Amino acid sequence: MWRCRPGPGTRLRAVGRDAHTADLWTWLIIAAHIQLRLARPLAEDLRRPWERPTDPVS
């Protein structure tokens, strides 16, 4: 079971049952962050049909 408790400052920190579960969550967050970073160029200039295109960079 996961609970959030106030940590140092005003941030919340997750409190898990064991270190292995915390490691799994850490790797899950890292993998999600990598996927978002890799997908950034694919979504660089996605416009709706009614939006103006961006100016080309020269």
Secondary structure, DSSP 8 states (H G I E B T S, - for coil): --EEEE-STT-EEEE-S-HHHHHHHHHHHHHHHHHHHHHGGGGTT---TTS-------
